[in-house]
Amino acid sequence: MSKLLWEVIHRSVTGPVMPEETFETELFPNALASLQAKYRLEWDPAEPVMTDPAMADAVFEAGRALLLEVGLYCKSTRRIVRFTEQEIDQAVSSARHEVTIGRDRQAITIRPRAPGDAQHPYTFFPAGSLGVDLETYKYYARSVMQEATCDGVIPVPLYAVDKLKNVADTPSSTFVCLTEARVMHEAAMWAGKPGLWFGIPMSATTPMTLMSTFASGLYDRHNCTLPVQILQDMRIDYDRLNLAFFAEQQGLEPWMSSCPAMYAYLTGPEQAAMEIIAHTLAMLAYSGGAVTQAMSVTIDGTYCGNDIFWCNSAAALAAERNLKLPWITFGSGGIPVVMSDDAWYATAIACISACISGMEGLWLAGGQGHTGIESRWAGEITRAASRLTPHEGAEIIRKIRKRISGAKPDPAQMNLPFSSFYDMQTLNPKPELLAHYRKFTRIFRDLGLDYPTWEA
């Protein structure tokens, strides 16, 4: 745990009082604009990835300056929590750079990797399905865990168990989250991977549910992390601090997470990348964590586009050069159609970008359809691209971008049942889905990538 946690608590009751509206409409956006100009951060809309080391260092320095100038807004007390340069530098110098997750044969140690390293970013697949049908949820989870490139999973949130809805801050929420954990364990045992890492308890929506779920022992320090993520746009509340302290007390690995929304207060990917760095430094200060998830989204819920990919790669390269934390980003384009060409191309861009930006992992890797073969694609493309230089990877990404149509997903192809894609008895993908996968392996062989299981 960071020693600064106690200082943050103290400053949350002694720092300057400020209305939240003033913070979010004046102090925060003014600082963003001023620092972006000072550090000369400018995105080329034609570029889907950022590979310039000098620009990455500028993003880091701008993000650091943003935290020092703005601080954190504590929603619980309406006060500003500020840090000194020495405090942030100490948090960085004392940060951990390696983390072991999982146990026994499924244990992996996430270490810093530079762009082009032979070690591929680890791929953590979405396990389960959105909805309330528990049996379907189990089939989806098994389909991804059986894949050879599954390094771990991230449970998909359960909305209910039978008729019992996931109601925040009630025992039903804990029950649903415990059910999520039991399904993860059962599916991992079925797949022969009992020591698999389960990411974070995604069905938990409040600190009470998170703490209760870990108290059960189904999630523990080996197979899960505890979310301590900062709130949007440099904000915290006492829930963040309580979770950070609980993680320290129980010996749990904190899950630090930042997901800026562009085009509200943030004018573009440059400011979003700055905020990711500022968020990360702040979470280091109050939690002492290491595992960092960083991604961006637009206010209309888009996860795919040159602005998104540029932001994610810029923040990652800035962190790789200046922090060397276990860095994880979103591993798909957020397109919820299993056999969408755009979705598979977007996943490939996310994975290749991770490789050439020095990232250590991808979460929810493989798309929003949540099937095993989509995740297989993410795992294989990541391994095939791991040794690419930034120049080589950027060239392939530019070629892929030209193939993305940008068309809205066909509603008729969304939310199709699992049985549309998989044999329910064997849990093998059906011929049509397998043909789609093989089509893409051929496309990417033509683009210069290869993987041992891809057929010529």
C-alpha beads as a LAMMPS data file, in Angstrom:
LAMMPS data file: protein, C-alpha beads

456 atoms
455 bonds

1 atom types
1 bond types

-500.0 500.0 xlo xhi
-500.0 500.0 ylo yhi
-500.0 500.0 zlo zhi

Masses

1 110.0

Atoms # bond

1 1 1 0.000 0.000 0.000
2 1 1 1.206 3.519 -0.700
3 1 1 2.170 5.582 2.333
4 1 1 0.437 8.477 0.570
5 1 1 -2.987 6.937 1.232
6 1 1 -3.039 8.541 4.671
7 1 1 -1.988 11.889 3.224
8 1 1 -4.765 11.662 0.649
9 1 1 -7.295 11.042 3.413
10 1 1 -5.926 13.985 5.414
11 1 1 -5.966 16.326 2.410
12 1 1 -9.501 15.238 1.526
13 1 1 -10.686 17.066 4.654
14 1 1 -8.159 19.909 4.676
15 1 1 -7.656 20.739 0.989
16 1 1 -9.256 23.704 -0.789
17 1 1 -13.047 23.563 -1.095
18 1 1 -14.372 23.842 -4.635
19 1 1 -17.788 23.260 -6.238
20 1 1 -17.615 20.238 -8.534
21 1 1 -19.003 22.286 -11.420
22 1 1 -16.105 24.744 -11.104
23 1 1 -13.613 21.887 -11.139
24 1 1 -15.077 20.178 -14.187
25 1 1 -15.876 23.251 -16.295
26 1 1 -13.016 25.601 -15.375
27 1 1 -9.997 24.236 -13.521
28 1 1 -9.749 20.863 -15.266
29 1 1 -10.387 21.813 -18.930
30 1 1 -8.292 24.992 -18.672
31 1 1 -5.332 23.019 -17.358
32 1 1 -5.738 20.420 -20.104
33 1 1 -5.701 23.029 -22.862
34 1 1 -2.766 24.936 -21.383
35 1 1 -0.617 21.832 -20.887
36 1 1 -1.443 20.390 -24.288
37 1 1 -0.211 23.623 -25.861
38 1 1 2.862 23.796 -23.615
39 1 1 4.002 20.276 -24.494
40 1 1 2.983 20.623 -28.158
41 1 1 0.841 17.519 -28.283
42 1 1 -0.884 17.189 -31.624
43 1 1 -2.529 14.162 -33.175
44 1 1 -2.566 13.551 -36.914
45 1 1 -6.107 12.260 -37.658
46 1 1 -4.689 10.097 -40.447
47 1 1 -2.546 8.154 -37.974
48 1 1 -4.086 5.244 -36.038
49 1 1 -1.051 4.620 -33.821
50 1 1 1.579 6.724 -32.033
51 1 1 5.166 5.420 -32.258
52 1 1 7.255 8.576 -31.672
53 1 1 9.372 8.221 -28.474
54 1 1 9.760 11.993 -28.093
55 1 1 5.985 12.477 -28.301
56 1 1 5.513 9.661 -25.770
57 1 1 7.815 11.420 -23.306
58 1 1 5.910 14.671 -23.864
59 1 1 2.619 12.869 -23.134
60 1 1 4.087 11.568 -19.890
61 1 1 5.382 14.955 -18.777
62 1 1 2.070 16.611 -19.667
63 1 1 0.126 13.998 -17.698
64 1 1 2.423 14.398 -14.704
65 1 1 2.037 18.174 -14.861
66 1 1 -1.747 17.792 -15.082
67 1 1 -1.872 15.842 -11.821
68 1 1 0.416 18.317 -10.065
69 1 1 -1.573 21.329 -11.263
70 1 1 -5.119 20.031 -10.872
71 1 1 -4.833 17.353 -8.182
72 1 1 -7.790 15.085 -7.489
73 1 1 -11.332 16.218 -6.776
74 1 1 -12.747 14.339 -3.777
75 1 1 -16.479 13.984 -4.376
76 1 1 -17.034 12.888 -0.770
77 1 1 -15.852 16.230 0.668
78 1 1 -15.812 18.594 -2.344
79 1 1 -12.162 19.363 -1.721
80 1 1 -9.032 19.263 -3.867
81 1 1 -6.306 16.759 -2.996
82 1 1 -2.931 17.901 -4.342
83 1 1 0.495 16.250 -4.451
84 1 1 4.056 17.529 -4.516
85 1 1 6.570 16.653 -7.223
86 1 1 8.608 14.730 -4.674
87 1 1 5.609 12.619 -3.653
88 1 1 4.784 11.638 -7.229
89 1 1 8.433 10.937 -8.062
90 1 1 8.693 8.722 -4.977
91 1 1 5.538 6.837 -5.980
92 1 1 7.071 6.205 -9.412
93 1 1 10.499 5.176 -8.114
94 1 1 9.010 2.713 -5.623
95 1 1 6.499 1.168 -8.054
96 1 1 6.588 -2.570 -8.708
97 1 1 7.368 -3.617 -12.265
98 1 1 6.544 -7.324 -12.142
99 1 1 3.376 -9.062 -10.954
100 1 1 2.598 -12.782 -10.870
101 1 1 -1.032 -13.708 -11.498
102 1 1 -2.730 -17.105 -11.481
103 1 1 -1.321 -20.127 -9.701
104 1 1 0.438 -23.432 -10.372
105 1 1 0.709 -24.276 -14.084
106 1 1 -1.429 -21.278 -15.052
107 1 1 0.711 -18.747 -13.158
108 1 1 2.314 -16.072 -15.318
109 1 1 4.621 -13.222 -14.360
110 1 1 3.921 -9.999 -16.221
111 1 1 7.200 -8.188 -16.847
112 1 1 8.026 -4.992 -18.744
113 1 1 8.348 -5.468 -22.485
114 1 1 9.522 -2.974 -25.071
115 1 1 8.108 -2.573 -28.591
116 1 1 9.250 -5.512 -30.698
117 1 1 10.070 -7.819 -27.785
118 1 1 9.720 -11.531 -28.441
119 1 1 7.488 -11.884 -25.369
120 1 1 3.937 -11.330 -26.589
121 1 1 1.403 -9.288 -24.628
122 1 1 -0.749 -11.662 -22.592
123 1 1 -4.335 -12.075 -23.729
124 1 1 -7.172 -12.165 -21.192
125 1 1 -10.432 -13.273 -22.786
126 1 1 -14.036 -12.299 -21.945
127 1 1 -15.674 -15.219 -20.143
128 1 1 -19.455 -15.435 -20.132
129 1 1 -22.221 -13.549 -21.881
130 1 1 -24.308 -10.485 -21.194
131 1 1 -27.718 -11.473 -19.921
132 1 1 -29.341 -13.582 -17.242
133 1 1 -29.266 -17.144 -18.588
134 1 1 -26.738 -18.968 -16.446
135 1 1 -26.354 -22.041 -18.653
136 1 1 -25.549 -19.918 -21.689
137 1 1 -23.089 -17.941 -19.571
138 1 1 -21.288 -21.200 -18.704
139 1 1 -21.030 -22.295 -22.342
140 1 1 -19.456 -19.001 -23.350
141 1 1 -16.971 -19.189 -20.473
142 1 1 -15.926 -22.735 -21.384
143 1 1 -15.540 -21.846 -25.056
144 1 1 -12.844 -19.250 -24.284
145 1 1 -11.046 -21.089 -21.494
146 1 1 -10.451 -24.114 -23.715
147 1 1 -8.421 -22.004 -26.143
148 1 1 -4.639 -22.538 -26.141
149 1 1 -3.931 -18.795 -26.184
150 1 1 -6.056 -18.081 -23.097
151 1 1 -3.681 -16.542 -20.526
152 1 1 -6.526 -15.568 -18.218
153 1 1 -10.088 -14.310 -18.394
154 1 1 -12.237 -11.340 -17.473
155 1 1 -15.746 -12.391 -16.382
156 1 1 -18.576 -10.800 -18.311
157 1 1 -21.015 -9.132 -15.853
158 1 1 -23.994 -11.187 -14.753
159 1 1 -27.209 -9.171 -14.589
160 1 1 -29.138 -11.760 -12.609
161 1 1 -29.280 -15.395 -11.538
162 1 1 -32.647 -16.789 -12.560
163 1 1 -35.137 -14.204 -11.240
164 1 1 -32.744 -12.719 -8.690
165 1 1 -31.527 -9.411 -10.120
166 1 1 -28.134 -7.887 -9.427
167 1 1 -29.307 -4.985 -7.226
168 1 1 -26.448 -2.808 -6.007
169 1 1 -25.702 -2.684 -2.264
170 1 1 -27.969 -5.627 -1.478
171 1 1 -27.201 -9.280 -0.715
172 1 1 -28.494 -10.156 -4.183
173 1 1 -25.524 -8.358 -5.735
174 1 1 -23.091 -10.397 -3.641
175 1 1 -24.969 -13.599 -4.501
176 1 1 -24.763 -12.845 -8.225
177 1 1 -21.055 -12.031 -7.975
178 1 1 -20.387 -15.224 -6.012
179 1 1 -22.218 -17.119 -8.751
180 1 1 -19.918 -15.473 -11.296
181 1 1 -16.926 -16.697 -9.294
182 1 1 -18.279 -20.244 -9.030
183 1 1 -18.861 -20.407 -12.785
184 1 1 -15.302 -19.196 -13.424
185 1 1 -13.913 -21.938 -11.181
186 1 1 -16.121 -24.617 -12.732
187 1 1 -15.250 -23.606 -16.290
188 1 1 -11.544 -23.451 -15.493
189 1 1 -11.679 -26.942 -13.997
190 1 1 -13.563 -28.189 -17.069
191 1 1 -10.866 -26.695 -19.317
192 1 1 -8.074 -28.279 -17.261
193 1 1 -6.805 -24.874 -16.070
194 1 1 -7.741 -24.646 -12.372
195 1 1 -5.083 -22.021 -11.644
196 1 1 -6.330 -19.548 -14.272
197 1 1 -6.457 -15.825 -13.484
198 1 1 -9.985 -14.367 -13.376
199 1 1 -9.163 -10.672 -13.678
200 1 1 -11.648 -8.638 -11.634
201 1 1 -15.144 -9.375 -10.230
202 1 1 -17.095 -7.772 -13.064
203 1 1 -20.540 -8.450 -11.600
204 1 1 -19.691 -6.378 -8.514
205 1 1 -20.850 -2.762 -8.722
206 1 1 -20.115 -1.488 -5.189
207 1 1 -17.306 -1.788 -2.614
208 1 1 -19.561 -3.813 -0.322
209 1 1 -20.052 -6.480 -2.985
210 1 1 -16.358 -6.515 -3.860
211 1 1 -15.286 -6.973 -0.256
212 1 1 -17.938 -9.604 0.437
213 1 1 -16.941 -11.583 -2.635
214 1 1 -13.265 -11.654 -1.685
215 1 1 -14.213 -12.569 1.896
216 1 1 -15.758 -15.777 0.524
217 1 1 -12.378 -17.006 -0.701
218 1 1 -13.694 -17.815 -4.192
219 1 1 -11.689 -14.868 -5.460
220 1 1 -8.292 -14.436 -3.832
221 1 1 -4.879 -12.811 -4.254
222 1 1 -3.806 -15.396 -6.841
223 1 1 -6.811 -15.532 -9.151
224 1 1 -8.208 -11.995 -9.025
225 1 1 -7.448 -8.324 -8.442
226 1 1 -9.417 -5.700 -6.538
227 1 1 -10.565 -2.634 -8.521
228 1 1 -9.376 0.666 -7.036
229 1 1 -9.887 2.629 -10.244
230 1 1 -10.107 6.370 -10.277
231 1 1 -13.355 8.088 -11.261
232 1 1 -13.696 9.969 -14.541
233 1 1 -11.754 13.190 -15.043
234 1 1 -9.468 13.271 -12.002
235 1 1 -12.058 12.449 -9.353
236 1 1 -12.077 10.142 -6.353
237 1 1 -14.380 9.356 -3.458
238 1 1 -13.936 7.497 -0.200
239 1 1 -14.931 4.236 -1.873
240 1 1 -11.623 4.339 -3.820
241 1 1 -9.649 4.802 -0.622
242 1 1 -11.549 2.127 1.301
243 1 1 -10.895 -0.350 -1.507
244 1 1 -7.201 0.535 -1.603
245 1 1 -6.921 -0.053 2.149
246 1 1 -8.894 -3.309 1.945
247 1 1 -6.528 -4.542 -0.781
248 1 1 -3.548 -3.828 1.472
249 1 1 -5.150 -5.508 4.476
250 1 1 -5.998 -8.668 2.526
251 1 1 -2.812 -8.828 0.469
252 1 1 -4.734 -8.336 -2.783
253 1 1 -3.311 -6.886 -5.982
254 1 1 -5.014 -3.558 -6.786
255 1 1 -6.470 -3.153 -10.277
256 1 1 -5.696 0.382 -11.408
257 1 1 -7.881 1.438 -14.319
258 1 1 -8.429 4.553 -16.436
259 1 1 -10.927 5.019 -19.267
260 1 1 -11.250 8.665 -20.356
261 1 1 -14.275 9.634 -22.442
262 1 1 -13.338 11.878 -25.352
263 1 1 -15.287 14.864 -26.653
264 1 1 -16.949 15.901 -23.411
265 1 1 -14.337 17.771 -21.374
266 1 1 -11.515 16.149 -23.334
267 1 1 -11.142 17.635 -26.800
268 1 1 -9.323 14.709 -28.378
269 1 1 -6.893 11.805 -27.982
270 1 1 -3.989 14.008 -26.884
271 1 1 -5.854 15.126 -23.770
272 1 1 -7.190 11.626 -23.163
273 1 1 -3.626 10.228 -23.203
274 1 1 -2.535 12.972 -20.789
275 1 1 -5.384 12.081 -18.451
276 1 1 -4.513 8.377 -18.518
277 1 1 -1.004 9.194 -17.318
278 1 1 -2.323 11.588 -14.644
279 1 1 -4.839 8.974 -13.489
280 1 1 -2.159 6.301 -13.295
281 1 1 0.195 8.455 -11.232
282 1 1 -2.667 9.319 -8.874
283 1 1 -3.627 5.661 -8.406
284 1 1 0.013 4.805 -7.747
285 1 1 -0.056 7.469 -5.045
286 1 1 -3.119 6.240 -3.160
287 1 1 -3.016 2.486 -3.807
288 1 1 0.565 1.439 -4.493
289 1 1 -0.769 -0.821 -7.249
290 1 1 1.020 -2.053 -10.343
291 1 1 -1.392 -3.722 -12.781
292 1 1 -2.804 -0.904 -14.912
293 1 1 -5.664 -1.067 -17.405
294 1 1 -5.792 1.944 -19.711
295 1 1 -8.090 2.564 -22.653
296 1 1 -10.255 5.303 -24.108
297 1 1 -13.757 5.673 -25.487
298 1 1 -15.825 8.430 -27.071
299 1 1 -18.871 9.864 -25.339
300 1 1 -21.111 8.012 -27.805
301 1 1 -19.615 4.664 -26.775
302 1 1 -17.207 4.073 -29.661
303 1 1 -14.127 1.926 -28.999
304 1 1 -12.790 1.833 -32.550
305 1 1 -11.215 4.655 -34.574
306 1 1 -7.929 6.381 -35.268
307 1 1 -8.446 8.659 -32.265
308 1 1 -9.060 5.722 -29.911
309 1 1 -6.136 3.654 -31.147
310 1 1 -3.788 6.675 -31.148
311 1 1 -4.682 7.567 -27.566
312 1 1 -4.256 4.016 -26.292
313 1 1 -0.883 3.590 -27.985
314 1 1 0.370 7.048 -26.936
315 1 1 -0.428 6.465 -23.263
316 1 1 1.059 2.959 -23.384
317 1 1 4.322 4.060 -24.982
318 1 1 4.568 6.938 -22.501
319 1 1 4.147 4.453 -19.659
320 1 1 6.565 1.924 -21.185
321 1 1 9.304 4.551 -21.365
322 1 1 8.667 6.212 -17.997
323 1 1 6.803 3.846 -15.659
324 1 1 7.267 0.243 -16.839
325 1 1 4.116 -0.936 -15.081
326 1 1 2.222 -4.074 -16.180
327 1 1 0.103 -2.234 -18.780
328 1 1 -3.109 -3.691 -20.207
329 1 1 -5.532 -2.245 -22.749
330 1 1 -8.814 -3.129 -24.434
331 1 1 -8.356 -5.994 -26.886
332 1 1 -11.102 -5.392 -29.432
333 1 1 -13.042 -2.689 -31.248
334 1 1 -16.243 -3.103 -29.264
335 1 1 -18.320 -4.231 -32.254
336 1 1 -20.932 -6.730 -30.947
337 1 1 -21.217 -8.972 -34.014
338 1 1 -19.405 -12.320 -34.029
339 1 1 -18.716 -12.583 -37.767
340 1 1 -18.254 -8.912 -38.571
341 1 1 -15.196 -8.235 -40.728
342 1 1 -14.855 -4.803 -39.135
343 1 1 -14.813 -6.385 -35.670
344 1 1 -12.034 -8.805 -36.582
345 1 1 -9.969 -6.077 -38.236
346 1 1 -10.435 -3.803 -35.206
347 1 1 -9.320 -6.576 -32.860
348 1 1 -6.203 -7.059 -34.977
349 1 1 -5.393 -3.337 -34.779
350 1 1 -5.765 -3.346 -30.984
351 1 1 -3.492 -6.384 -30.682
352 1 1 -0.794 -5.158 -33.072
353 1 1 -0.847 -1.727 -31.459
354 1 1 -0.273 -3.369 -28.063
355 1 1 2.761 -5.192 -29.448
356 1 1 4.447 -2.117 -30.937
357 1 1 3.581 0.194 -28.018
358 1 1 5.252 -1.921 -25.357
359 1 1 2.074 -3.140 -23.660
360 1 1 2.063 -6.233 -21.470
361 1 1 -1.505 -7.424 -21.978
362 1 1 -4.988 -7.041 -23.454
363 1 1 -8.206 -7.497 -21.531
364 1 1 -11.542 -8.597 -23.003
365 1 1 -9.395 -9.619 -25.964
366 1 1 -11.255 -10.834 -29.013
367 1 1 -14.431 -8.875 -29.456
368 1 1 -17.860 -8.351 -28.020
369 1 1 -19.407 -11.572 -29.262
370 1 1 -17.615 -13.366 -26.397
371 1 1 -17.030 -16.622 -28.310
372 1 1 -13.895 -18.672 -27.986
373 1 1 -12.872 -18.383 -31.598
374 1 1 -12.978 -14.574 -31.513
375 1 1 -10.657 -14.736 -28.531
376 1 1 -8.488 -17.288 -30.316
377 1 1 -8.052 -14.729 -33.085
378 1 1 -6.894 -12.084 -30.600
379 1 1 -4.478 -14.468 -28.909
380 1 1 -2.961 -15.664 -32.162
381 1 1 -2.655 -12.268 -33.828
382 1 1 -0.932 -10.937 -30.700
383 1 1 1.602 -13.747 -30.761
384 1 1 2.127 -13.409 -34.513
385 1 1 2.785 -9.665 -34.206
386 1 1 4.919 -9.610 -31.053
387 1 1 8.268 -9.123 -32.810
388 1 1 7.121 -6.390 -35.190
389 1 1 9.043 -3.135 -35.039
390 1 1 6.936 0.003 -34.535
391 1 1 7.448 0.892 -38.201
392 1 1 6.395 -2.563 -39.414
393 1 1 3.388 -2.690 -37.142
394 1 1 2.227 0.803 -38.049
395 1 1 2.394 -0.051 -41.748
396 1 1 0.223 -3.146 -41.260
397 1 1 -2.242 -1.174 -39.136
398 1 1 -2.594 1.458 -41.872
399 1 1 -3.392 -1.286 -44.384
400 1 1 -5.981 -2.789 -42.047
401 1 1 -7.645 0.587 -41.438
402 1 1 -8.329 0.884 -45.162
403 1 1 -10.297 -2.368 -45.011
404 1 1 -12.666 -1.256 -42.228
405 1 1 -15.979 -0.177 -43.711
406 1 1 -17.254 1.746 -40.710
407 1 1 -20.794 0.517 -41.385
408 1 1 -23.143 0.196 -38.449
409 1 1 -23.576 -3.399 -37.219
410 1 1 -26.541 -5.255 -38.700
411 1 1 -29.116 -5.556 -35.872
412 1 1 -30.158 -8.950 -37.239
413 1 1 -26.649 -10.258 -36.546
414 1 1 -26.485 -8.978 -32.991
415 1 1 -27.301 -11.059 -29.917
416 1 1 -27.586 -14.323 -31.827
417 1 1 -27.698 -17.401 -29.577
418 1 1 -24.503 -19.299 -28.766
419 1 1 -25.898 -22.307 -30.628
420 1 1 -25.711 -20.280 -33.845
421 1 1 -21.933 -20.491 -33.677
422 1 1 -21.002 -23.543 -31.606
423 1 1 -21.977 -27.181 -31.391
424 1 1 -23.531 -27.417 -27.934
425 1 1 -22.342 -31.003 -27.411
426 1 1 -18.714 -30.716 -28.481
427 1 1 -18.165 -26.974 -27.917
428 1 1 -16.497 -26.787 -31.314
429 1 1 -17.161 -23.816 -33.612
430 1 1 -19.582 -24.493 -36.433
431 1 1 -18.254 -24.647 -40.022
432 1 1 -19.422 -21.139 -40.949
433 1 1 -17.591 -19.548 -38.018
434 1 1 -14.514 -21.677 -38.623
435 1 1 -14.511 -20.594 -42.274
436 1 1 -14.654 -16.943 -41.173
437 1 1 -11.656 -17.501 -38.898
438 1 1 -9.679 -19.217 -41.661
439 1 1 -10.501 -16.388 -44.055
440 1 1 -8.820 -13.973 -41.691
441 1 1 -5.766 -16.147 -41.140
442 1 1 -5.263 -16.111 -44.927
443 1 1 -5.738 -12.337 -45.097
444 1 1 -3.134 -11.757 -42.419
445 1 1 -0.686 -14.234 -43.889
446 1 1 -0.887 -12.107 -47.036
447 1 1 -0.155 -9.043 -44.874
448 1 1 3.047 -10.677 -43.674
449 1 1 2.043 -12.274 -40.350
450 1 1 1.985 -15.966 -39.527
451 1 1 1.212 -18.359 -36.681
452 1 1 1.883 -22.121 -36.448
453 1 1 -1.801 -23.102 -36.467
454 1 1 -2.709 -21.001 -39.500
455 1 1 -3.215 -23.087 -42.587
456 1 1 -1.468 -22.089 -45.794

Bonds

1 1 1 2
2 1 2 3
3 1 3 4
4 1 4 5
5 1 5 6
6 1 6 7
7 1 7 8
8 1 8 9
9 1 9 10
10 1 10 11
11 1 11 12
12 1 12 13
13 1 13 14
14 1 14 15
15 1 15 16
16 1 16 17
17 1 17 18
18 1 18 19
19 1 19 20
20 1 20 21
21 1 21 22
22 1 22 23
23 1 23 24
24 1 24 25
25 1 25 26
26 1 26 27
27 1 27 28
28 1 28 29
29 1 29 30
30 1 30 31
31 1 31 32
32 1 32 33
33 1 33 34
34 1 34 35
35 1 35 36
36 1 36 37
37 1 37 38
38 1 38 39
39 1 39 40
40 1 40 41
41 1 41 42
42 1 42 43
43 1 43 44
44 1 44 45
45 1 45 46
46 1 46 47
47 1 47 48
48 1 48 49
49 1 49 50
50 1 50 51
51 1 51 52
52 1 52 53
53 1 53 54
54 1 54 55
55 1 55 56
56 1 56 57
57 1 57 58
58 1 58 59
59 1 59 60
60 1 60 61
61 1 61 62
62 1 62 63
63 1 63 64
64 1 64 65
65 1 65 66
66 1 66 67
67 1 67 68
68 1 68 69
69 1 69 70
70 1 70 71
71 1 71 72
72 1 72 73
73 1 73 74
74 1 74 75
75 1 75 76
76 1 76 77
77 1 77 78
78 1 78 79
79 1 79 80
80 1 80 81
81 1 81 82
82 1 82 83
83 1 83 84
84 1 84 85
85 1 85 86
86 1 86 87
87 1 87 88
88 1 88 89
89 1 89 90
90 1 90 91
91 1 91 92
92 1 92 93
93 1 93 94
94 1 94 95
95 1 95 96
96 1 96 97
97 1 97 98
98 1 98 99
99 1 99 100
100 1 100 101
101 1 101 102
102 1 102 103
103 1 103 104
104 1 104 105
105 1 105 106
106 1 106 107
107 1 107 108
108 1 108 109
109 1 109 110
110 1 110 111
111 1 111 112
112 1 112 113
113 1 113 114
114 1 114 115
115 1 115 116
116 1 116 117
117 1 117 118
118 1 118 119
119 1 119 120
120 1 120 121
121 1 121 122
122 1 122 123
123 1 123 124
124 1 124 125
125 1 125 126
126 1 126 127
127 1 127 128
128 1 128 129
129 1 129 130
130 1 130 131
131 1 131 132
132 1 132 133
133 1 133 134
134 1 134 135
135 1 135 136
136 1 136 137
137 1 137 138
138 1 138 139
139 1 139 140
140 1 140 141
141 1 141 142
142 1 142 143
143 1 143 144
144 1 144 145
145 1 145 146
146 1 146 147
147 1 147 148
148 1 148 149
149 1 149 150
150 1 150 151
151 1 151 152
152 1 152 153
153 1 153 154
154 1 154 155
155 1 155 156
156 1 156 157
157 1 157 158
158 1 158 159
159 1 159 160
160 1 160 161
161 1 161 162
162 1 162 163
163 1 163 164
164 1 164 165
165 1 165 166
166 1 166 167
167 1 167 168
168 1 168 169
169 1 169 170
170 1 170 171
171 1 171 172
172 1 172 173
173 1 173 174
174 1 174 175
175 1 175 176
176 1 176 177
177 1 177 178
178 1 178 179
179 1 179 180
180 1 180 181
181 1 181 182
182 1 182 183
183 1 183 184
184 1 184 185
185 1 185 186
186 1 186 187
187 1 187 188
188 1 188 189
189 1 189 190
190 1 190 191
191 1 191 192
192 1 192 193
193 1 193 194
194 1 194 195
195 1 195 196
196 1 196 197
197 1 197 198
198 1 198 199
199 1 199 200
200 1 200 201
201 1 201 202
202 1 202 203
203 1 203 204
204 1 204 205
205 1 205 206
206 1 206 207
207 1 207 208
208 1 208 209
209 1 209 210
210 1 210 211
211 1 211 212
212 1 212 213
213 1 213 214
214 1 214 215
215 1 215 216
216 1 216 217
217 1 217 218
218 1 218 219
219 1 219 220
220 1 220 221
221 1 221 222
222 1 222 223
223 1 223 224
224 1 224 225
225 1 225 226
226 1 226 227
227 1 227 228
228 1 228 229
229 1 229 230
230 1 230 231
231 1 231 232
232 1 232 233
233 1 233 234
234 1 234 235
235 1 235 236
236 1 236 237
237 1 237 238
238 1 238 239
239 1 239 240
240 1 240 241
241 1 241 242
242 1 242 243
243 1 243 244
244 1 244 245
245 1 245 246
246 1 246 247
247 1 247 248
248 1 248 249
249 1 249 250
250 1 250 251
251 1 251 252
252 1 252 253
253 1 253 254
254 1 254 255
255 1 255 256
256 1 256 257
257 1 257 258
258 1 258 259
259 1 259 260
260 1 260 261
261 1 261 262
262 1 262 263
263 1 263 264
264 1 264 265
265 1 265 266
266 1 266 267
267 1 267 268
268 1 268 269
269 1 269 270
270 1 270 271
271 1 271 272
272 1 272 273
273 1 273 274
274 1 274 275
275 1 275 276
276 1 276 277
277 1 277 278
278 1 278 279
279 1 279 280
280 1 280 281
281 1 281 282
282 1 282 283
283 1 283 284
284 1 284 285
285 1 285 286
286 1 286 287
287 1 287 288
288 1 288 289
289 1 289 290
290 1 290 291
291 1 291 292
292 1 292 293
293 1 293 294
294 1 294 295
295 1 295 296
296 1 296 297
297 1 297 298
298 1 298 299
299 1 299 300
300 1 300 301
301 1 301 302
302 1 302 303
303 1 303 304
304 1 304 305
305 1 305 306
306 1 306 307
307 1 307 308
308 1 308 309
309 1 309 310
310 1 310 311
311 1 311 312
312 1 312 313
313 1 313 314
314 1 314 315
315 1 315 316
316 1 316 317
317 1 317 318
318 1 318 319
319 1 319 320
320 1 320 321
321 1 321 322
322 1 322 323
323 1 323 324
324 1 324 325
325 1 325 326
326 1 326 327
327 1 327 328
328 1 328 329
329 1 329 330
330 1 330 331
331 1 331 332
332 1 332 333
333 1 333 334
334 1 334 335
335 1 335 336
336 1 336 337
337 1 337 338
338 1 338 339
339 1 339 340
340 1 340 341
341 1 341 342
342 1 342 343
343 1 343 344
344 1 344 345
345 1 345 346
346 1 346 347
347 1 347 348
348 1 348 349
349 1 349 350
350 1 350 351
351 1 351 352
352 1 352 353
353 1 353 354
354 1 354 355
355 1 355 356
356 1 356 357
357 1 357 358
358 1 358 359
359 1 359 360
360 1 360 361
361 1 361 362
362 1 362 363
363 1 363 364
364 1 364 365
365 1 365 366
366 1 366 367
367 1 367 368
368 1 368 369
369 1 369 370
370 1 370 371
371 1 371 372
372 1 372 373
373 1 373 374
374 1 374 375
375 1 375 376
376 1 376 377
377 1 377 378
378 1 378 379
379 1 379 380
380 1 380 381
381 1 381 382
382 1 382 383
383 1 383 384
384 1 384 385
385 1 385 386
386 1 386 387
387 1 387 388
388 1 388 389
389 1 389 390
390 1 390 391
391 1 391 392
392 1 392 393
393 1 393 394
394 1 394 395
395 1 395 396
396 1 396 397
397 1 397 398
398 1 398 399
399 1 399 400
400 1 400 401
401 1 401 402
402 1 402 403
403 1 403 404
404 1 404 405
405 1 405 406
406 1 406 407
407 1 407 408
408 1 408 409
409 1 409 410
410 1 410 411
411 1 411 412
412 1 412 413
413 1 413 414
414 1 414 415
415 1 415 416
416 1 416 417
417 1 417 418
418 1 418 419
419 1 419 420
420 1 420 421
421 1 421 422
422 1 422 423
423 1 423 424
424 1 424 425
425 1 425 426
426 1 426 427
427 1 427 428
428 1 428 429
429 1 429 430
430 1 430 431
431 1 431 432
432 1 432 433
433 1 433 434
434 1 434 435
435 1 435 436
436 1 436 437
437 1 437 438
438 1 438 439
439 1 439 440
440 1 440 441
441 1 441 442
442 1 442 443
443 1 443 444
444 1 444 445
445 1 445 446
446 1 446 447
447 1 447 448
448 1 448 449
449 1 449 450
450 1 450 451
451 1 451 452
452 1 452 453
453 1 453 454
454 1 454 455
455 1 455 456
